[in-house]
Amino acid sequence: MKQLFKHNDKLYVIIRAMAFHNFENSNGSINMDVLKAWRDHLGCDHVLRHNDKFLIVQTIQDAIIDENSN
């Protein structure tokens, strides 16, 4: 079962959680190109920072109710 995460009133499905140190350069900054490559490789649309991890997630779209359908 997939784990859900709520952030700013939006729900996300956590696909993978990875520690910050996996993306740190030698100077301690985050290598955003590597982080984006992981996001794209996993087919996700967003990365969230939570505690000491990056959460690579898929956004759960809001439901649209069609009043005209049967």
ABEGO torsion letter per residue (X at the ends): XBBBBBBGGBBBBBABBBBAAAABBAAGBBBAAAAAAAAAAAGBABBBBBEABBBBBBBBBBBBBBAABX
